[in-house]
Amino acid sequence: LRYAPGAEIPAPEHTGFEHIIVLSGSQRDDRGAYGAGSCLIHADGTQHRVSSPDGCVVLALWYSPVAFR
């Protein structure tokens, strides 16, 4: 996924594990900021709001679809 500078998405609910690898730039969520090389793992049933003030490129692996409620 490529986030433009200032991008923000609402908090989806994960219906399976999500793995995120930040390839360039930085991404923020409710727990902090993550630069290039960071690996994030979110479990089934979790939610987190994502933003990228400066823009970023991430590799996102979803084991099942996310639900926006």
C-alpha positions as MATLAB code, in Angstrom:
seq = 'LRYAPGAEIPAPEHTGFEHIIVLSGSQRDDRGAYGAGSCLIHADGTQHRVSSPDGCVVLALWYSPVAFR';
ca = [
       0.000    0.000    0.000;
       1.176    3.513   -0.743;
       0.003    6.241    1.654;
       0.139    9.834    0.434;
       1.474   12.405    2.914;
      -1.291   13.177    5.407;
      -3.238    9.984    4.660;
      -5.424    8.579    7.424;
      -7.821    5.631    7.530;
     -10.464    4.778   10.133;
      -9.908    1.879   12.522;
     -10.801   -1.365   10.738;
     -11.442   -4.540   12.720;
      -9.135   -7.407   11.823;
     -10.924  -10.694   11.177;
      -7.576  -12.510   11.013;
      -3.916  -11.727   11.538;
      -2.366   -8.745    9.752;
       1.373   -8.347    9.161;
       2.731   -4.955    8.059;
       6.290   -4.267    6.916;
       7.119   -0.586    6.470;
       9.228   -0.375    3.302;
       9.768    3.395    3.197;
       8.602    6.477    5.064;
       6.736    6.040    8.345;
       3.324    4.956    9.557;
       1.555    5.782   12.836;
      -1.140    4.003   14.764;
      -2.652    4.171   18.256;
       0.517    2.662   19.763;
       3.254    4.746   18.115;
       5.229    5.582   14.975;
       7.076    3.035   12.838;
       9.795    3.767   10.313;
      11.209    1.790    7.399;
      12.127   -1.754    8.419;
       9.443   -2.027   11.117;
       7.308   -5.164   11.230;
       3.884   -4.906   12.896;
       1.589   -7.803   13.760;
      -2.070   -7.277   14.641;
      -4.159  -10.178   15.938;
      -7.689  -11.245   15.050;
     -10.266   -8.940   16.660;
      -7.944   -5.942   17.083;
      -8.472   -2.420   15.767;
      -6.082    0.465   15.155;
      -6.307    3.801   13.354;
      -3.531    4.314   10.777;
      -2.022    7.567    9.515;
       1.102    8.654    7.689;
       1.945   12.347    8.092;
       4.889   12.128    5.666;
       3.673    9.282    3.446;
       4.906    5.688    3.300;
       4.935    2.427    1.394;
       4.044   -0.748    3.312;
       3.653   -4.419    2.500;
       0.392   -5.576    4.116;
      -0.515   -9.253    4.487;
      -4.082  -10.005    5.572;
      -5.085  -13.562    6.390;
      -8.746  -12.619    5.983;
     -10.541   -9.391    5.039;
     -10.669   -6.385    7.355;
     -14.072   -5.002    8.347;
     -14.797   -1.273    8.415;
     -17.631   -0.705   10.888;
];
